[in-house]
C-alpha cells in the first residue's frame, strides 16, 4: 500500500521519511493524484485539512490516517466517523508509523495508546463496573491492587507510582496475575474483571 503525506507547509516530520522513504509529501489538496484508490493518505488535521477532506478521500477509495498535534477523543470520534482508519500524533516514531500502516493494510483501525486506554476503560465500566470477586480471590492482595489499577487503564509507570513500587515489580505482579487468571493481555484482563469472560 503506497503512503503519501499531506500537511500544511509548516508541518513536516523527518520520521515520515524514515518510516517510508518512498512516500511523497503534499501541501495542498490540488497536488494529490487524481486517482486515490488504494492509497494510504496520512493527513495532518488543522485549518487547511479537515474532517470533510477525510470523508471526500475515503469516498474516492483511499484509506486515511489522521495526524494531529494533540490527541483528542472528540476529534478521534469525528475522524473515525468520517471513515478514517487511524488517528495518532503527527510526531509518532517511525516504527509506530510502520505498525500503523501494517494494521490499516489488513483492514484494522489504529488509535493512540491514551485513547485506546480510555476506550477500553470506558467500555469495561459500561459493561460491568464491579469486578467479580471470585476472580480476584485467586490473587494476593498486592496482585489485586495491580490488577485493579491496570483494569482501570493505568500504565505500568502509573501503577508503580500509585502503589509506591518499581515498574519491575508491577511487571512481576502483572505476570503472576496473567498466569493465575489465565489471561492473554491487558484487554483480556479488563474484560475478565468486568465479568464478561
Residue frames as a rotation matrix with the C-alpha (Angstrom) as fourth column:
UNK 1
0.587 0.810 0.000 0.00
0.810 -0.587 0.000 0.00
0.000 0.000 -1.000 0.00
UNK 2
-0.306 -0.724 0.618 1.55
0.716 -0.603 -0.352 3.28
0.627 0.334 0.703 -1.12
UNK 3
0.239 0.306 -0.921 1.73
0.884 -0.461 0.076 6.00
-0.402 -0.833 -0.381 1.54
UNK 4
-0.318 -0.364 0.875 1.60
0.578 -0.807 -0.125 9.71
0.752 0.466 0.467 0.94
UNK 5
-0.336 0.100 -0.937 1.50
0.867 -0.357 -0.349 12.59
-0.369 -0.929 0.033 3.39
UNK 6
-0.059 0.324 0.944 -0.47
0.544 -0.783 0.303 15.79
0.837 0.531 -0.131 3.14
UNK 7
0.130 -0.002 -0.992 0.18
0.956 -0.264 0.126 18.60
-0.262 -0.965 -0.033 5.56
UNK 8
0.987 0.089 -0.132 0.42
0.068 -0.985 -0.156 22.36
-0.144 0.145 -0.979 5.82
UNK 9
0.559 -0.822 0.111 3.79
0.146 -0.034 -0.989 23.56
0.816 0.569 0.101 4.53
UNK 10
0.131 -0.500 0.856 4.77
-0.817 -0.544 -0.193 24.49
0.562 -0.674 -0.480 8.09
UNK 11
0.338 0.062 0.939 4.39
-0.767 0.597 0.237 20.92
-0.546 -0.800 0.249 9.42
UNK 12
0.571 -0.212 -0.793 6.56
-0.455 0.722 -0.521 18.01
0.683 0.659 0.316 8.43
UNK 13
0.661 -0.349 0.664 8.42
-0.573 0.337 0.747 15.29
-0.485 -0.874 0.023 10.28
UNK 14
-0.224 -0.833 -0.506 11.68
-0.963 0.268 -0.016 13.56
0.149 0.484 -0.862 9.43
UNK 15
-0.549 0.078 0.832 10.11
-0.392 0.856 -0.338 10.45
-0.738 -0.512 -0.439 10.96
UNK 16
0.610 0.789 -0.072 7.73
-0.389 0.219 -0.895 10.20
-0.690 0.574 0.441 7.99
UNK 17
0.501 -0.511 -0.698 10.68
-0.805 0.021 -0.593 9.92
0.318 0.859 -0.401 5.59
UNK 18
-0.570 -0.717 0.401 12.43
-0.818 0.539 -0.198 7.48
-0.074 -0.441 -0.895 7.95
UNK 19
-0.186 0.597 0.780 9.35
-0.285 0.727 -0.625 5.24
-0.940 -0.338 0.035 8.06
UNK 20
0.558 0.478 0.678 8.52
0.545 0.406 -0.734 5.49
-0.626 0.779 -0.034 4.35
UNK 21
-0.365 -0.854 -0.371 11.50
0.243 -0.472 0.847 6.64
-0.899 0.219 0.380 2.25
UNK 22
-0.843 0.025 0.537 9.50
0.538 0.034 0.843 6.48
0.003 0.999 -0.042 -0.99
UNK 23
0.131 0.964 -0.233 6.45
0.942 -0.194 -0.272 8.39
-0.308 -0.184 -0.934 0.30
UNK 24
-0.493 -0.182 0.851 5.62
0.550 -0.823 0.143 11.76
0.674 0.538 0.506 -1.19
UNK 25
-0.382 0.374 -0.845 4.55
0.739 -0.425 -0.522 14.80
-0.555 -0.824 -0.114 0.82
UNK 26
-0.305 0.404 0.863 1.99
0.691 -0.530 0.492 17.30
0.656 0.746 -0.117 -0.50
UNK 27
-0.868 -0.066 -0.491 0.99
0.416 -0.636 -0.650 20.68
-0.269 -0.769 0.580 0.90
UNK 28
-0.509 0.789 -0.343 -2.28
-0.747 -0.603 -0.278 21.25
-0.427 0.115 0.897 -0.92
UNK 29
0.095 0.659 0.746 -5.20
-0.060 0.752 -0.657 19.12
-0.994 0.018 0.111 -1.99
UNK 30
0.798 0.245 -0.551 -4.69
-0.506 -0.225 -0.832 20.17
-0.328 0.943 -0.056 -5.62
UNK 31
-0.142 -0.948 -0.286 -1.28
-0.990 0.136 0.041 18.41
0.000 0.289 -0.957 -5.64
UNK 32
-0.162 0.117 0.980 -2.81
-0.412 0.894 -0.175 14.99
-0.897 -0.432 -0.096 -4.87
UNK 33
-0.989 -0.133 0.069 -3.04
-0.007 0.503 0.864 12.38
-0.149 0.854 -0.498 -7.65
UNK 34
-0.414 0.891 -0.187 -6.40
-0.864 -0.320 0.388 12.24
0.286 0.322 0.903 -9.41
UNK 35
0.364 0.503 -0.784 -6.81
-0.223 0.865 0.450 8.53
0.904 0.011 0.427 -8.64
UNK 36
-0.164 -0.374 0.913 -6.71
-0.947 -0.200 -0.252 7.96
0.276 -0.906 -0.322 -4.87
UNK 37
0.808 0.575 -0.126 -7.93
-0.528 0.803 0.277 4.36
0.261 -0.158 0.952 -4.96
UNK 38
0.756 -0.469 -0.457 -5.67
0.476 0.873 -0.107 2.09
0.450 -0.137 0.883 -2.92
UNK 39
-0.177 -0.840 0.513 -3.52
0.057 -0.530 -0.846 4.89
0.983 -0.120 0.142 -1.48
UNK 40
0.290 0.155 -0.944 -2.83
0.949 0.082 0.305 5.38
0.124 -0.985 -0.123 2.21
UNK 41
0.066 -0.177 0.982 -3.09
0.210 -0.960 -0.188 9.10
0.975 0.219 -0.026 2.91
UNK 42
-0.148 -0.209 -0.967 -1.62
0.989 -0.056 -0.139 10.45
-0.026 -0.976 0.214 6.13
UNK 43
0.076 0.273 0.959 -3.18
0.435 -0.875 0.214 13.87
0.897 0.401 -0.185 6.70
UNK 44
-0.804 -0.330 -0.495 -2.24
0.593 -0.380 -0.710 16.45
0.046 -0.864 0.501 9.32
UNK 45
0.186 0.980 0.076 -5.52
0.930 -0.201 0.308 17.90
0.317 0.014 -0.948 10.56
UNK 46
-0.622 -0.305 -0.721 -5.96
0.557 -0.820 -0.134 21.63
-0.550 -0.485 0.679 11.05
UNK 47
-0.020 0.621 -0.783 -7.43
-0.232 -0.765 -0.601 24.66
-0.972 0.170 0.159 9.32
UNK 48
-0.411 -0.231 -0.882 -6.25
-0.879 -0.155 0.451 23.51
-0.241 0.960 -0.139 5.87
UNK 49
-0.591 0.169 -0.789 -7.22
-0.286 0.870 0.401 19.84
0.754 0.463 -0.466 6.08
UNK 50
-0.442 0.584 0.681 -10.40
-0.893 -0.214 -0.396 18.88
-0.086 -0.783 0.616 7.90
UNK 51
-0.442 0.418 0.794 -12.84
-0.105 0.854 -0.509 16.06
-0.891 -0.308 -0.333 8.59
UNK 52
0.618 0.710 -0.338 -14.58
-0.374 -0.113 -0.921 16.96
-0.692 0.695 0.195 5.31
UNK 53
0.064 -0.692 -0.719 -11.39
-0.992 0.033 -0.120 16.22
0.107 0.722 -0.684 3.36
UNK 54
-0.758 -0.355 0.548 -11.17
-0.486 0.867 -0.111 12.81
-0.436 -0.350 -0.829 5.04
UNK 55
0.058 0.885 0.462 -14.73
-0.029 0.464 -0.885 11.89
-0.998 0.038 0.052 4.02
UNK 56
0.667 0.164 -0.726 -14.05
-0.666 -0.305 -0.681 13.00
-0.333 0.938 -0.095 0.43
UNK 57
-0.251 -0.877 -0.410 -10.82
-0.957 0.289 -0.034 10.99
0.148 0.383 -0.912 0.13
UNK 58
-0.630 0.122 0.767 -12.41
-0.269 0.892 -0.363 7.90
-0.729 -0.436 -0.529 1.68
UNK 59
0.482 0.876 0.027 -15.21
-0.180 0.130 -0.975 8.12
-0.857 0.465 0.220 -0.89
UNK 60
0.546 -0.359 -0.757 -12.51
-0.837 -0.208 -0.506 8.29
0.024 0.910 -0.414 -3.59
UNK 61
0.857 -0.088 -0.507 -11.10
-0.034 0.973 -0.227 4.95
0.514 0.212 0.831 -2.40
UNK 62
-0.182 -0.967 0.178 -8.20
-0.301 -0.118 -0.946 5.99
0.936 -0.226 -0.270 -0.17
UNK 63
0.478 0.178 -0.860 -7.51
0.767 0.392 0.508 4.82
0.428 -0.902 0.050 3.35
UNK 64
0.312 -0.247 0.917 -6.86
-0.158 -0.966 -0.206 7.70
0.937 -0.081 -0.340 5.70
UNK 65
0.029 -0.347 -0.937 -4.72
0.974 0.220 -0.051 8.12
0.224 -0.912 0.344 8.80
UNK 66
0.739 0.260 0.622 -5.43
0.144 -0.962 0.230 11.39
0.658 -0.080 -0.748 10.59
UNK 67
-0.237 -0.875 -0.421 -2.41
0.857 0.016 -0.515 13.00
0.458 -0.483 0.746 12.23
UNK 68
0.757 0.566 0.327 -2.80
0.301 -0.746 0.594 15.58
0.580 -0.351 -0.735 14.96
UNK 69
-0.259 -0.853 0.452 -0.65
-0.154 -0.426 -0.892 17.79
0.953 -0.301 -0.021 17.15
UNK 70
-0.772 0.083 0.630 -2.79
-0.633 -0.025 -0.774 16.95
-0.048 -0.996 0.072 20.18
UNK 71
-0.774 0.486 -0.405 -4.83
0.271 0.833 0.483 13.75
0.572 0.264 -0.776 20.53
UNK 72
-0.723 0.641 0.256 -8.42
-0.661 -0.534 -0.528 14.44
-0.202 -0.551 0.810 21.50
UNK 73
-0.764 0.416 0.492 -11.21
0.301 0.906 -0.298 11.88
-0.570 -0.080 -0.818 21.99
UNK 74
0.278 0.898 -0.340 -13.88
0.019 -0.359 -0.933 14.11
-0.960 0.253 -0.117 20.39
UNK 75
0.125 -0.326 -0.937 -11.75
-0.924 -0.381 0.009 14.70
-0.360 0.865 -0.350 17.31
UNK 76
-0.869 -0.466 0.168 -10.86
-0.400 0.860 0.316 10.99
-0.292 0.207 -0.934 17.16
UNK 77
-0.296 0.856 0.424 -14.57
0.365 0.512 -0.778 10.10
-0.883 -0.075 -0.464 17.11
UNK 78
0.517 0.487 -0.704 -15.22
-0.379 -0.608 -0.698 12.59
-0.768 0.628 -0.130 14.30
UNK 79
-0.278 -0.748 -0.602 -12.27
-0.924 0.038 0.380 11.29
-0.261 0.662 -0.702 12.30
UNK 80
-0.905 -0.050 0.423 -13.36
-0.025 0.998 0.066 7.65
-0.425 0.049 -0.904 12.60
UNK 81
0.054 0.995 0.080 -16.97
0.293 0.061 -0.954 8.55
-0.955 0.075 -0.288 11.77
UNK 82
0.391 0.016 -0.920 -15.68
-0.716 -0.623 -0.315 10.26
-0.578 0.782 -0.232 8.61
UNK 83
0.983 0.088 -0.163 -14.16
-0.171 0.772 -0.612 6.93
0.072 0.630 0.773 7.57
UNK 84
0.181 -0.983 0.036 -10.53
-0.884 -0.178 -0.432 7.23
0.431 0.047 -0.901 8.68
UNK 85
0.635 -0.038 -0.772 -8.67
0.109 0.993 0.041 4.07
0.765 -0.110 0.634 9.64
UNK 86
0.044 -0.674 -0.737 -6.38
0.958 0.238 -0.161 5.67
0.284 -0.699 0.656 12.19
UNK 87
0.757 0.166 0.632 -5.70
-0.019 -0.962 0.274 8.61
0.654 -0.219 -0.724 14.43
UNK 88
0.501 -0.642 -0.580 -2.40
0.860 0.296 0.415 9.48
-0.095 -0.707 0.701 16.14
UNK 89
0.592 -0.370 -0.716 0.12
0.015 -0.883 0.469 12.22
-0.806 -0.288 -0.518 16.87
UNK 90
0.977 -0.177 -0.116 1.98
-0.140 -0.130 -0.982 13.51
0.159 0.976 -0.152 13.80
UNK 91
0.180 -0.972 0.152 5.33
-0.931 -0.218 -0.292 13.12
0.317 -0.089 -0.944 15.60
UNK 92
0.858 0.154 0.491 4.90
-0.334 0.892 0.304 9.37
-0.391 -0.424 0.817 16.19
UNK 93
-0.122 -0.979 0.164 8.14
-0.550 0.205 0.810 7.39
-0.826 0.009 -0.563 15.88
UNK 94
-0.334 -0.108 -0.936 8.95
-0.937 0.148 0.317 5.71
0.104 0.983 -0.150 12.57
UNK 95
-0.984 -0.030 -0.177 8.39
-0.023 0.999 -0.040 2.15
0.178 -0.036 -0.983 13.88
UNK 96
-0.486 0.871 -0.076 4.94
0.173 0.011 -0.985 3.18
-0.857 -0.492 -0.156 15.13
UNK 97
-0.033 0.445 -0.895 4.08
-0.822 -0.522 -0.229 4.66
-0.569 0.728 0.383 11.73
UNK 98
-0.667 -0.277 -0.692 5.13
-0.662 0.647 0.378 1.40
0.343 0.710 -0.615 10.09
UNK 99
-0.920 0.387 0.054 2.96
0.284 0.757 -0.588 -0.58
-0.269 -0.526 -0.807 12.54
UNK 100
-0.209 0.876 -0.436 0.01
-0.273 -0.480 -0.834 1.68
-0.939 -0.055 0.339 11.77
UNK 101
-0.232 0.067 -0.970 0.45
-0.970 -0.094 0.226 1.05
-0.077 0.993 0.086 8.06
UNK 102
-0.923 -0.164 -0.347 0.51
-0.209 0.973 0.098 -2.72
0.322 0.164 -0.933 8.62
UNK 103
-0.708 0.706 -0.006 -2.63
0.285 0.278 -0.918 -2.63
-0.646 -0.652 -0.397 10.76
UNK 104
-0.021 0.718 -0.695 -4.53
-0.524 -0.600 -0.604 -0.47
-0.852 0.352 0.389 8.29
UNK 105
-0.552 -0.275 -0.787 -3.35
-0.833 0.229 0.505 -2.51
0.041 0.934 -0.355 5.29
UNK 106
-0.924 0.224 -0.310 -5.17
0.201 0.974 0.102 -5.56
0.325 0.032 -0.945 6.70
UNK 107
-0.161 0.964 0.210 -8.33
0.267 -0.162 0.950 -3.58
0.950 0.209 -0.232 7.45
UNK 108
-0.058 0.103 -0.993 -7.68
0.989 0.140 -0.044 -2.67
0.134 -0.985 -0.110 11.09
UNK 109
0.743 0.284 0.606 -8.10
0.167 -0.955 0.244 0.60
0.648 -0.080 -0.757 12.96
UNK 110
-0.249 -0.875 -0.415 -5.43
0.816 0.041 -0.577 2.44
0.522 -0.482 0.704 14.93
UNK 111
0.830 0.353 0.432 -5.77
0.046 -0.815 0.578 4.74
0.556 -0.460 -0.692 17.93
UNK 112
-0.158 -0.901 0.404 -3.01
-0.464 -0.294 -0.836 6.16
0.871 -0.320 -0.372 20.08
UNK 113
-0.637 -0.209 -0.742 -2.26
0.405 0.729 -0.553 4.45
0.656 -0.652 -0.380 23.40
UNK 114
-0.966 0.251 -0.059 -4.01
-0.078 -0.503 -0.861 7.02
-0.246 -0.827 0.505 25.60
UNK 115
-0.318 0.898 -0.304 -7.19
-0.946 -0.280 0.165 6.98
0.063 0.340 0.938 23.52
UNK 116
-0.167 0.218 -0.962 -7.21
-0.238 0.938 0.253 3.18
0.957 0.271 -0.105 23.39
UNK 117
-0.880 -0.195 -0.433 -6.78
0.361 0.320 -0.876 3.06
0.309 -0.927 -0.212 27.16
UNK 118
-0.764 0.645 -0.002 -9.74
-0.547 -0.649 -0.528 5.45
-0.342 -0.403 0.849 27.59
UNK 119
-0.136 0.726 -0.674 -11.85
-0.862 0.249 0.442 3.36
0.489 0.641 0.592 25.22
UNK 120
-0.393 -0.076 -0.916 -11.06
0.137 0.981 -0.140 0.07
0.909 -0.180 -0.375 26.97
UNK 121
-0.970 -0.006 -0.242 -11.68
0.241 -0.096 -0.966 1.55
-0.017 -0.995 0.095 30.41
UNK 122
-0.591 0.798 -0.123 -14.96
-0.776 -0.603 -0.185 3.21
-0.222 -0.014 0.975 29.37
UNK 123
-0.112 0.532 -0.839 -16.19
-0.628 0.616 0.475 0.03
0.770 0.580 0.266 27.73
UNK 124
-0.644 -0.189 -0.741 -15.38
0.345 0.793 -0.503 -2.05
0.683 -0.579 -0.445 30.80
UNK 125
-0.947 0.316 -0.061 -17.27
-0.098 -0.465 -0.880 0.36
-0.307 -0.827 0.471 33.06
UNK 126
-0.324 0.868 -0.376 -20.31
-0.944 -0.268 0.193 0.32
0.067 0.417 0.906 30.78
UNK 127
-0.188 0.219 -0.957 -20.33
-0.343 0.899 0.273 -3.47
0.920 0.380 -0.094 30.56
UNK 128
0.662 0.368 -0.652 -19.97
0.444 0.509 0.738 -4.12
0.604 -0.778 0.174 34.27
UNK 129
0.382 -0.541 0.749 -18.42
-0.469 -0.812 -0.347 -1.70
0.796 -0.219 -0.564 36.77
UNK 130
0.459 -0.176 0.871 -17.93
-0.858 0.166 0.486 -4.20
-0.230 -0.970 -0.075 39.62
UNK 131
-0.406 -0.676 -0.615 -15.24
-0.772 0.613 -0.166 -6.88
0.489 0.408 -0.771 39.31
UNK 132
0.673 0.571 -0.469 -16.31
-0.268 0.780 0.565 -10.42
0.689 -0.254 0.679 40.11
UNK 133
0.481 -0.455 0.750 -14.88
-0.867 -0.118 0.485 -11.31
-0.132 -0.883 -0.451 43.48
UNK 134
0.842 -0.115 0.527 -14.19
0.017 0.982 0.187 -14.95
-0.539 -0.148 0.829 42.57
UNK 135
0.725 -0.639 0.257 -11.55
0.378 0.057 -0.924 -13.93
0.576 0.767 0.283 40.01
UNK 136
0.304 -0.616 0.727 -9.79
-0.563 -0.732 -0.384 -11.66
0.769 -0.293 -0.569 42.48
UNK 137
0.809 0.058 0.585 -9.78
-0.551 0.420 0.721 -14.35
-0.204 -0.906 0.372 45.20
UNK 138
0.860 -0.505 0.077 -7.09
0.497 0.791 -0.358 -16.17
0.119 0.346 0.931 43.22
UNK 139
0.226 -0.778 0.586 -4.70
0.289 -0.521 -0.803 -13.23
0.930 0.351 0.107 43.66
UNK 140
-0.368 -0.420 -0.830 -2.65
0.929 -0.130 -0.346 -11.89
0.037 -0.898 0.438 46.54
UNK 141
0.471 0.551 -0.689 -3.66
0.628 -0.758 -0.177 -8.50
-0.620 -0.350 -0.703 47.93
UNK 142
-0.204 -0.642 -0.739 -0.86
-0.163 -0.722 0.673 -6.75
-0.965 0.257 0.042 46.04
UNK 143
-0.904 -0.062 0.424 -1.70
0.372 0.376 0.848 -8.60
-0.212 0.924 -0.317 42.80
UNK 144
0.073 0.995 0.073 -5.31
0.984 -0.060 -0.170 -7.49
-0.165 0.084 -0.983 43.24
UNK 145
0.336 -0.018 -0.942 -4.15
0.203 -0.975 0.092 -3.87
-0.920 -0.222 -0.324 43.62
UNK 146
-0.688 -0.666 -0.289 -2.07
-0.191 -0.218 0.957 -4.13
-0.700 0.713 0.022 40.43
UNK 147
-0.710 0.465 0.528 -4.85
0.700 0.549 0.458 -5.91
-0.077 0.694 -0.716 38.50
UNK 148
0.328 0.892 -0.312 -7.46
0.841 -0.426 -0.333 -3.31
-0.430 -0.153 -0.890 39.50
UNK 149
0.116 -0.363 -0.925 -5.17
-0.096 -0.931 0.353 -0.43
-0.989 0.047 -0.143 38.56
UNK 150
-0.893 -0.447 0.051 -4.32
-0.027 0.167 0.986 -1.98
-0.449 0.879 -0.161 35.18
UNK 151
-0.423 0.824 0.377 -8.01
0.905 0.406 0.127 -2.72
-0.049 0.395 -0.917 34.56
UNK 152
0.442 0.536 -0.719 -8.66
0.525 -0.805 -0.276 0.97
-0.727 -0.256 -0.637 35.27
UNK 153
0.879 -0.064 0.472 -6.47
0.437 -0.287 -0.852 1.76
0.191 0.956 -0.225 32.26
UNK 154
0.778 -0.626 -0.057 -3.30
-0.494 -0.665 0.560 2.79
-0.388 -0.407 -0.827 34.05
UNK 155
0.526 -0.711 -0.467 0.15
-0.382 0.294 -0.876 2.20
0.760 0.639 -0.117 32.58
UNK 156
0.429 -0.465 -0.774 2.82
0.722 0.691 -0.015 0.23
0.542 -0.553 0.633 34.47
UNK 157
-0.638 -0.707 0.305 4.53
0.428 -0.655 -0.623 3.51
0.640 -0.267 0.720 35.32
UNK 158
-0.214 0.653 0.727 1.30
-0.593 -0.678 0.435 4.98
0.776 -0.338 0.532 36.72
UNK 159
0.748 0.468 -0.470 0.61
0.014 0.698 0.716 1.80
0.663 -0.543 0.516 38.74
UNK 160
-0.019 -0.857 -0.514 4.15
0.805 0.292 -0.516 1.85
0.592 -0.424 0.685 40.15
UNK 161
-0.738 -0.247 0.628 3.78
-0.030 -0.918 -0.396 5.45
0.674 -0.312 0.670 41.25
UNK 162
0.152 0.916 0.371 0.32
-0.618 -0.205 0.759 4.88
0.772 -0.345 0.535 42.74
UNK 163
0.888 0.231 -0.398 1.38
0.075 0.781 0.620 1.78
0.454 -0.580 0.676 44.71
UNK 164
0.576 -0.747 0.333 4.86
-0.815 -0.495 0.300 3.11
-0.059 -0.444 -0.894 45.54
UNK 165
0.462 -0.471 0.751 6.65
0.187 0.880 0.437 0.15
-0.867 -0.062 0.495 43.94
UNK 166
-0.533 -0.713 -0.455 9.02
-0.362 -0.293 0.885 -0.17
-0.764 0.637 -0.102 40.97
UNK 167
0.202 0.554 -0.807 7.85
-0.972 0.014 -0.234 -0.76
-0.118 0.832 0.542 37.42
UNK 168
-0.588 -0.504 -0.632 9.76
-0.568 0.814 -0.121 -4.03
0.576 0.288 -0.765 37.51
UNK 169
-0.926 0.302 0.228 7.65
-0.045 0.511 -0.859 -5.13
-0.376 -0.805 -0.459 40.49
UNK 170
-0.028 0.942 -0.335 4.48
-0.712 -0.253 -0.655 -4.11
-0.702 0.220 0.678 38.65
UNK 171
-0.024 -0.051 -0.998 5.55
-0.925 0.381 0.002 -6.27
0.380 0.923 -0.056 35.70
UNK 172
-0.912 -0.350 -0.215 6.23
-0.236 0.875 -0.422 -9.22
0.335 -0.334 -0.881 38.02
UNK 173
-0.627 0.754 0.198 2.84
-0.160 0.125 -0.979 -8.89
-0.763 -0.645 0.043 39.70
UNK 174
0.121 0.695 -0.708 1.14
-0.889 -0.243 -0.389 -8.48
-0.443 0.676 0.589 36.32
UNK 175
-0.455 -0.351 -0.819 2.81
-0.700 0.709 0.085 -11.64
0.551 0.612 -0.568 35.01
UNK 176
-0.993 0.104 0.051 1.54
0.039 0.711 -0.702 -13.52
-0.109 -0.696 -0.710 38.06
UNK 177
-0.281 0.943 -0.179 -1.95
-0.453 -0.295 -0.842 -12.08
-0.846 -0.156 0.510 37.54
UNK 178
0.000 0.239 -0.971 -1.97
-0.997 0.073 0.018 -13.15
0.076 0.968 0.238 33.87
UNK 179
-0.743 -0.375 -0.555 -0.83
-0.373 0.920 -0.122 -16.65
0.556 0.116 -0.823 34.82
UNK 180
-0.919 0.379 0.108 -3.25
0.062 0.408 -0.911 -17.13
-0.390 -0.830 -0.398 37.72
UNK 181
-0.062 0.958 -0.280 -6.25
-0.360 -0.283 -0.889 -15.76
-0.931 0.046 0.363 35.81
UNK 182
-0.347 -0.191 0.918 -5.13
0.644 0.663 0.381 -17.32
-0.681 0.724 -0.107 32.52
UNK 183
0.782 0.534 -0.321 -5.48
0.170 -0.679 -0.715 -14.09
-0.600 0.504 -0.621 30.56
UNK 184
0.443 -0.580 0.684 -3.53
0.895 0.236 -0.379 -13.19
0.059 0.780 0.623 27.42
UNK 185
-0.567 -0.580 0.585 -3.13
0.600 -0.777 -0.188 -9.42
0.564 0.245 0.789 27.78
UNK 186
-0.973 0.123 -0.197 -4.38
0.057 -0.695 -0.717 -6.24
-0.225 -0.709 0.669 29.44
UNK 187
-0.509 0.835 -0.209 -7.59
-0.789 -0.355 0.502 -6.09
0.345 0.421 0.839 27.41
UNK 188
-0.143 0.415 -0.899 -8.43
0.077 0.910 0.408 -9.68
0.987 -0.011 -0.162 28.32
UNK 189
-0.766 -0.191 -0.614 -7.81
0.611 0.081 -0.787 -8.77
0.200 -0.978 0.055 31.99
UNK 190
-0.878 0.478 -0.016 -10.18
-0.462 -0.856 -0.232 -5.80
-0.125 -0.197 0.973 31.75
UNK 191
-0.213 0.839 -0.502 -12.87
-0.666 0.251 0.702 -8.00
0.715 0.483 0.505 30.22
UNK 192
-0.299 0.061 -0.952 -12.42
0.445 0.892 -0.082 -10.71
0.844 -0.449 -0.294 32.83
UNK 193
-0.863 -0.104 -0.494 -12.54
0.501 -0.285 -0.817 -8.31
-0.056 -0.953 0.299 35.74
UNK 194
-0.727 0.680 -0.101 -15.61
-0.685 -0.729 0.020 -6.64
-0.060 0.084 0.995 34.28
UNK 195
-0.345 0.590 0.730 -17.31
-0.315 0.660 -0.682 -10.04
-0.884 -0.465 -0.042 34.35
UNK 196
0.495 0.575 -0.652 -17.53
-0.755 -0.086 -0.650 -10.61
-0.430 0.814 0.391 30.62
UNK 197
-0.097 -0.547 -0.832 -15.27
-0.790 0.550 -0.269 -13.63
0.605 0.631 -0.486 30.12
